């Protein structure tokens, strides 16, 4: 392909960047994240009927939850990439796992998004997983929009929810609309900026867009519809908000200091359309990224991108491996040659895909903000940088330290090769780490993971994808630390009696502890010893 064919005018590149919106949806389990994702697709016109994106064999699970175990348990385990067009924008929605045991994959995803949507259950408010994921966003000052969901059910007072956001997350909540009613009486929202009341109508199982009536606050028809008492209460609440003086400031939002708050019901489609429009209007376009050569602007002519996720067997019939790449700058084209920074060689991008959950299509071109799936014949690792022109490297994507450990037993010795291949694949995806005890003649691998349920994923996938039956033996450790010391000093280290030593796949020494107290005890007894959380 000629260099001329790869050229993109500055104006075209700027235009493509400006219309990209790349965001993730984060929440505690059961806050309604998957439902909100589905309804955003409905209102964006990506599907004609809510439920059309659900798996045909089991209507309880969204297509984004493609793994068999996800379908059995009704939870999201992997991160799905959903790309679609909406009102002139190109949306890259990364539907992150909501289950508390899958935060490492979520963490990596949040490192490559430009903004995030935080979903809260109106009855439960901020839950532990919400708090943890919010802190991950805080590391990069990621702008966050908040959607308080399930207003169709009895919930907490809206003012108390705003107060909880401010007190626990240390971020300023700015209500953009206000709910009218609660639970069975929830019927709409007051749009604060437009000073309009939006009353929604219910549809059959929320499969279609909710019809909406728009009224001025003091419209006599509205007063009749609400009743004098409820209308008076609404006016008093709005006056209270005005007196509080909380107003939206775009710069403060983009800096991660405030979060615009929207109330609604995803299951009933109440408040979805104004929220979607606000998401398009407020969420930032792709911005610059820190690299080994300084800040890389998205409008930089040379292409750059980074691998943030690897997934095997998305298509079980072909046993394929896909490396997900976030485009940071320039223009990507099918069959272009890119420099692989870690391998220090050029690689031709022969098979590149755009995803809509399970569905995929060949990518002819992609721009900053887009997520591209690359066929991975073992060339890519999480964090790899791909670029054209001048050699460049982005910062590695951090990992959480493992908190759960088990021994994995192969029940079918005759399938030794399949067992090792499956483990190798899962390690490559970054779902687990593998260790081996130093004082044991047994060679069974020790699995280390952020979340305990990841062990069930390993067992299920080894069985369904590699035909190997396995079992796990839980271990009583809660943290791993990589020991940094010379071989000479290692012999003199005093280890806690309940700790255990292992080696990782690179041969580095790893100590497993049962508590943080043991870690501190070990450091006190061994001055000069460094225990590192991340390997």
C-alpha positions in Angstrom: 0.0 0.0 0.0 1.4 3.4 -1.0 2.2 6.0 1.6 -0.3 8.3 -0.2 -3.1 5.8 0.5 -2.2 5.9 4.2 -2.3 9.7 4.4 -5.1 11.3 6.2 -5.6 15.0 6.0 -5.3 16.9 9.2 -8.8 18.2 8.9 -10.2 14.7 8.4 -8.3 13.3 11.3 -9.5 16.1 13.6 -13.0 15.5 12.5 -12.9 11.8 13.1 -11.3 12.4 16.6 -13.9 15.0 17.6 -16.8 12.6 16.9 -15.4 9.7 18.9 -16.7 8.8 22.4 -14.9 5.9 24.1 -16.2 5.1 27.6 -16.8 2.2 30.0 -19.7 1.6 32.3 -18.8 0.7 35.9 -21.1 -0.5 38.7 -21.5 -2.8 41.6 -23.2 -6.1 40.6 -26.9 -5.9 40.0 -27.0 -2.1 39.8 -28.4 -2.4 36.3 -25.3 -1.9 34.2 -26.1 -4.5 31.5 -29.7 -3.2 31.2 -28.4 0.3 30.8 -26.0 -0.8 28.1 -28.8 -2.5 26.3 -31.1 0.5 26.5 -28.4 2.9 25.3 -28.1 0.7 22.2 -31.9 0.9 21.8 -31.9 4.7 22.0 -28.8 5.0 19.8 -30.6 3.1 17.1 -28.1 0.2 17.2 -31.0 -2.2 17.8 -34.6 -1.9 17.0 -35.9 -3.7 20.0 -34.6 -4.1 23.5 -33.9 -7.8 23.8 -32.6 -8.0 20.2 -29.1 -7.9 21.7 -29.8 -10.7 24.0 -28.7 -14.3 23.4 -31.3 -16.2 21.4 -31.0 -19.4 23.4 -31.5 -17.7 26.8 -33.3 -14.4 26.9 -31.9 -13.6 30.4 -28.4 -12.8 29.2 -27.1 -10.0 27.0 -25.1 -10.9 23.9 -22.1 -9.0 25.5 -22.0 -11.9 28.0 -20.9 -14.4 25.4 -18.9 -16.9 27.6 -20.8 -20.0 28.5 -20.1 -19.5 32.2 -21.5 -15.9 32.0 -24.6 -17.2 30.4 -25.1 -19.8 33.2 -24.6 -17.3 36.0 -26.0 -14.2 34.4 -22.9 -12.1 35.1 -20.4 -10.3 32.9 -16.9 -11.9 33.2 -15.0 -10.5 30.3 -15.0 -7.0 28.8 -17.0 -6.7 25.6 -16.4 -4.1 23.0 -19.5 -2.6 21.4 -19.0 -0.1 18.5 -21.8 1.7 16.8 -22.8 5.1 15.4 -25.2 7.4 17.1 -26.4 10.9 16.1 -23.2 11.7 14.2 -20.9 10.2 16.8 -18.9 7.0 16.7 -19.3 5.2 20.0 -16.9 2.7 21.5 -18.7 1.3 24.6 -16.6 -1.1 26.7 -19.0 -3.1 28.8 -16.8 -4.0 31.7 -17.5 -6.9 34.1 -19.6 -5.8 37.0 -18.9 -8.8 39.2 -16.7 -8.1 42.1 -14.3 -10.9 41.2 -13.3 -9.4 37.9 -11.9 -6.0 38.7 -8.5 -6.7 37.1 -10.0 -6.9 33.6 -12.1 -3.9 34.4 -9.0 -2.0 35.6 -7.1 -2.5 32.3 -10.2 -1.4 30.4 -10.5 1.8 32.5 -6.9 2.6 31.6 -7.8 3.1 27.9 -11.2 4.8 28.2 -11.7 8.6 27.9 -14.7 8.7 30.3 -16.9 6.4 32.4 -20.5 6.0 33.4 -21.0 5.1 37.0 -24.3 3.3 37.7 -25.8 3.4 41.2 -28.8 1.5 42.5 -31.1 4.2 44.0 -32.0 1.9 47.0 -28.4 0.9 47.8 -26.3 3.9 46.8 -22.5 3.5 46.7 -21.5 -0.2 47.2 -18.0 -1.6 47.8 -17.3 -2.5 44.2 -18.5 1.0 43.0 -16.1 2.6 45.4 -13.2 0.4 44.2 -13.8 1.1 40.6 -14.3 4.8 41.2 -10.8 4.9 42.8 -9.4 3.3 39.6 -10.9 6.1 37.6 -9.5 8.6 40.0 -5.9 7.5 39.2 -6.2 8.9 35.7 -8.7 11.7 36.6 -11.2 10.1 34.3 -14.4 12.2 33.8 -17.4 10.3 35.3 -21.1 10.7 34.5 -23.4 9.2 37.2 -26.7 7.5 36.4 -28.8 6.7 39.5 -30.9 3.7 38.4 -34.0 1.8 39.5 -36.1 4.8 40.4 -39.1 2.6 39.5 -38.4 0.8 42.8 -38.6 2.3 46.3 -35.2 3.9 47.0 -33.3 6.4 49.1 -34.0 10.1 49.2 -32.3 11.7 46.2 -30.6 14.3 48.4 -29.1 11.7 50.6 -27.7 9.9 47.5 -26.0 13.1 46.4 -24.6 13.6 49.9 -23.3 10.0 49.9 -21.5 10.6 46.6 -19.9 13.7 47.9 -18.9 12.3 51.3 -17.6 8.9 50.3 -16.2 9.5 46.8 -15.0 13.1 47.5 -16.4 14.3 44.2 -18.9 17.1 43.7 -22.3 15.7 42.5 -24.2 18.1 40.2 -27.8 17.0 39.5 -28.7 17.5 35.9 -32.3 16.3 36.3 -34.5 15.6 39.3 -36.9 12.6 39.8 -40.6 13.0 40.0 -42.0 10.4 42.3 -40.4 7.3 43.6 -41.0 3.6 43.1 -44.4 2.9 41.7 -45.1 6.7 41.5 -42.0 7.5 39.5 -43.2 9.1 36.3 -40.5 11.3 35.0 -37.8 13.9 35.6 -37.3 17.6 35.6 -34.6 18.8 33.2 -32.7 21.4 35.2 -30.9 23.1 32.4 -33.9 23.3 30.0 -36.3 23.9 32.9 -38.7 21.3 31.5 -40.7 18.4 32.9 -40.4 15.1 31.1 -43.2 12.6 31.8 -42.6 9.1 30.4 -45.0 6.4 29.4 -44.5 2.7 30.0 -44.0 0.2 27.2 -44.3 -3.5 27.0 -41.4 -4.9 29.1 -39.4 -1.7 28.1 -38.7 -3.1 24.7 -39.5 0.2 22.9 -38.5 3.8 23.6 -40.7 5.3 26.2 -43.1 7.9 24.9 -42.5 11.3 26.6 -44.6 14.4 27.3 -42.8 17.7 27.7 -44.2 20.4 29.9 -43.2 23.7 31.4 -43.0 23.5 35.2 -46.0 25.8 35.8 -48.1 24.4 33.0 -51.7 23.9 34.1 -51.9 20.6 32.3 -48.8 19.4 34.3 -50.4 20.5 37.6 -53.5 18.5 36.7 -51.5 15.4 35.8 -49.3 15.5 38.9 -51.9 16.8 41.3 -51.4 20.0 43.4 -49.6 18.2 46.3 -47.0 16.4 44.1 -46.5 19.5 41.9 -45.9 21.7 45.0 -43.4 19.2 46.3 -41.5 19.2 43.0 -41.4 23.0 42.9 -40.0 23.1 46.5 -37.3 20.5 45.7 -36.2 22.5 42.6 -36.1 25.7 44.6 -34.0 23.9 47.2 -31.6 22.8 44.5 -31.3 26.3 43.2 -30.6 27.6 46.7 -27.8 25.0 47.1 -26.1 26.6 44.1 -24.6 23.4 42.6 -24.0 24.2 38.9 -22.3 22.2 36.2 -18.9 23.3 35.0 -17.4 21.5 32.0 -13.8 22.2 33.0 -14.3 20.8 36.5 -16.0 17.7 35.1 -13.2 17.1 32.6 -10.7 17.4 35.5 -12.6 14.7 37.4 -13.6 17.1 40.2 -17.4 16.9 39.7 -19.8 14.4 38.3 -23.1 15.2 36.5 -25.9 13.1 38.1 -28.9 11.8 36.2 -31.9 9.9 37.6 -33.9 7.3 35.7 -35.0 3.7 35.2 -33.2 1.7 32.6 -35.6 -1.2 32.8 -38.5 1.2 31.9 -36.5 3.5 29.6 -37.3 6.5 31.8 -34.7 9.3 31.5 -32.6 7.3 28.9 -32.8 9.7 26.0 -31.7 12.9 27.8 -28.9 10.8 29.5 -27.7 9.5 26.1 -27.7 13.0 24.7 -25.8 14.4 27.7 -23.3 11.6 27.3 -22.6 12.5 23.7 -22.4 16.2 24.6 -20.3 16.1 27.7 -18.0 13.0 27.4 -14.7 14.1 26.0 -13.3 13.1 22.6 -10.0 11.2 22.7 -7.2 13.2 24.3 -3.3 13.0 24.5 -1.5 10.1 26.0 1.8 9.9 27.9 4.5 8.0 26.1 8.3 7.5 26.1 8.5 10.5 23.8 6.2 12.8 25.7 2.5 13.5 25.1 1.0 11.9 22.0 -1.8 13.9 20.6 -4.6 12.0 18.9 -4.2 14.2 15.8 -0.6 13.1 15.4 -0.2 11.8 11.9 1.8 8.7 12.8 -0.3 5.8 14.1 0.0 4.6 17.7 -2.0 2.1 19.6 -1.8 -0.2 22.6 -3.0 -3.7 23.4 -5.1 -3.7 26.6 -6.9 -7.0 26.5 -6.4 -10.5 25.0 -9.2 -13.0 24.7 -9.1 -16.6 23.4 -11.8 -18.6 21.8 -14.3 -15.9 21.2 -15.2 -18.0 18.2 -15.0 -21.6 19.6 -15.2 -23.1 16.1 -12.0 -21.4 15.1 -10.1 -21.5 18.4 -9.0 -17.9 17.7 -7.1 -15.4 19.8 -7.9 -11.8 19.7 -5.8 -8.9 21.0 -7.9 -5.7 21.6 -6.0 -2.5 20.7 -7.0 1.0 21.6 -6.1 3.5 18.9 -4.3 6.5 20.3 -3.3 8.6 17.3 -3.2 8.6 13.5 -5.2 6.4 11.2 -5.3 2.6 11.2 -5.8 0.7 7.9 -6.1 -2.9 7.2 -2.9 -4.6 6.0 -0.7 -1.8 7.2 2.7 -2.6 8.7 3.2 -1.4 12.2 6.3 -1.5 14.4 6.0 -3.8 17.5 7.9 -1.9 20.2 8.5 -4.9 22.5 9.6 -7.3 19.7 11.3 -4.5 17.8 10.1 -5.7 14.5 7.4 -4.8 12.0 4.1 -6.8 11.9 1.5 -6.7 9.2 -2.1 -6.1 10.4 -3.8 -8.7 8.1 -6.8 -9.5 10.1 -8.4 -6.7 12.1 -12.0 -6.7 13.4 -14.6 -4.3 14.7 -16.9 -5.8 17.3 -20.5 -5.6 18.3 -20.5 -8.2 21.1 -20.1 -11.6 19.3 -20.6 -10.1 15.9 -17.4 -9.0 14.1 -16.6 -7.4 10.8 -13.4 -6.6 9.0 -12.0 -3.2 9.8 -10.9 -1.1 6.8 -9.9 1.9 8.9 -10.0 3.1 12.5 -9.2 6.4 14.2 -8.2 7.5 17.8 -10.7 6.2 20.3 -11.6 3.1 18.3 -11.1 -0.4 19.6 -9.7 -2.9 17.1 -9.5 -6.6 17.5 -6.3 -8.1 16.0 -5.8 -11.8 15.2 -3.2 -12.8 17.6 -0.8 -15.7 16.6 1.1 -15.3 19.9 2.7 -11.9 19.0 0.9 -9.6 21.4 1.0 -9.2 25.2 -1.1 -6.9 27.3 0.5 -3.4 27.3 2.3 -3.8 23.9 2.6 -0.6 21.8 2.2 -0.6 18.0 3.2 2.4 16.0 4.3 3.7 12.6 7.1 6.2 12.0 9.1 7.1 15.0 9.5 4.3 17.6 7.4 5.0 20.7 6.2 3.2 23.8 3.3 3.8 26.1 3.4 3.1 29.8 2.7 -0.5 30.8 -0.8 -1.1 32.0 -0.7 -1.8 35.7 -2.0 -4.9 37.3 -3.7 -5.6 40.7 -1.8 -7.8 43.1 -3.5 -11.3 43.4 -5.5 -11.9 46.5 -6.7 -15.5 46.0 -4.7 -18.7 45.4 -5.3 -22.3 44.6 -3.5 -25.5 43.3 -4.9 -26.6 39.9 -5.1 -30.4 39.5 -5.2 -32.0 36.1 -7.7 -34.9 36.3 -6.7 -36.3 32.9 -2.9 -36.9 32.7 -3.3 -38.1 29.1 -4.3 -34.5 28.2 -1.1 -33.0 29.5 -0.5 -30.9 26.3 -4.0 -29.5 26.3 -3.8 -28.7 30.0 -0.6 -26.7 29.5 -1.9 -25.0 26.4 -5.0 -23.9 28.2 -3.0 -22.5 31.1 -0.7 -20.7 28.8 -3.6 -19.1 27.0 -5.3 -17.9 30.2 -2.0 -16.5 31.5 -1.6 -14.6 28.3 -5.0 -13.1 28.7 -4.0 -11.7 32.1 -6.8 -13.4 33.9 -4.5 -15.4 36.2 -0.9 -15.7 37.2 0.9 -19.0 37.6 3.4 -19.9 40.4 5.2 -23.0 41.4 6.2 -23.9 45.0 9.9 -24.0 45.6 9.8 -26.7 48.3 7.6 -29.2 46.5 8.4 -32.1 44.1 4.9 -31.7 42.8 4.6 -29.7 39.6 0.9 -28.7 39.8 0.6 -25.0 39.1 -0.5 -22.5 41.7 -3.1 -20.1 40.3 -3.1 -16.5 41.6 -6.0 -14.2 40.8 -7.5 -10.9 41.9 -11.0 -12.5 42.3 -11.8 -16.0 43.5 -14.4 -16.7 40.9 -11.7 -16.5 38.3 -10.7 -20.1 39.4 -14.2 -21.3 38.4 -13.7 -19.6 35.0 -10.4 -21.5 34.6 -12.0 -24.8 35.3 -15.0 -24.1 33.1 -12.9 -22.9 30.1 -10.4 -25.7 30.4 -13.3 -28.1 30.2 -15.3 -26.4 27.4 -12.5 -25.1 25.3 -9.7 -27.6 25.7 -11.5 -30.8 26.9 -9.6 -31.1 30.1 -11.2 -31.9 33.4 -9.6 -30.1 36.4 -10.2 -29.4 40.0 -8.9 -26.8 42.4 -7.5 -26.9 45.9 -8.0 -23.6 47.7 -4.9 -22.2 49.6 -5.1 -20.0 52.8 -3.1 -17.1 51.5 -4.4 -13.5 50.9 -1.5 -11.7 49.3 1.6 -12.2 47.2 4.8 -10.2 47.3 7.8 -10.4 45.0 11.0 -10.6 47.0 13.8 -8.4 45.8 17.1 -9.6 47.2 20.3 -11.3 46.1 20.6 -15.1 46.3 23.2 -14.7 49.1 20.8 -12.7 51.3 17.9 -15.0 50.5 19.2 -17.8 52.6 19.3 -15.6 55.7 15.7 -14.3 55.4 13.4 -15.1 58.3 10.0 -16.0 56.8 6.8 -16.2 58.9 5.9 -19.8 59.7 2.7 -19.8 57.7 4.1 -18.2 54.6 5.1 -20.1 51.5 7.7 -19.5 48.8 7.1 -19.9 45.1 8.6 -19.0 41.8 6.7 -17.3 39.0 7.1 -18.2 35.3 10.1 -15.9 35.0 11.8 -17.6 37.9 11.4 -14.7 40.3 10.9 -15.4 44.0 7.4 -14.9 45.3 6.3 -15.1 49.0 2.7 -15.9 49.8 1.3 -14.6 53.0 -1.9 -15.2 55.0 -2.3 -11.6 56.2 -0.9 -8.1 55.9 0.4 -8.6 59.5 2.7 -11.3 58.2 4.0 -9.0 55.5 4.8 -6.3 58.0 6.4 -8.9 60.4 8.6 -10.2 57.5 9.8 -6.6 56.7 10.5 -5.9 60.4 12.6 -9.1 60.8 14.5 -8.6 57.6 15.9 -5.0 57.3 16.8 -4.2 53.7 14.3 -6.7 52.2 12.0 -5.3 49.6 8.6 -6.9 49.0 6.9 -5.7 45.8 3.2 -6.0 45.2 3.3 -6.3 41.5 5.4 -8.8 39.6 
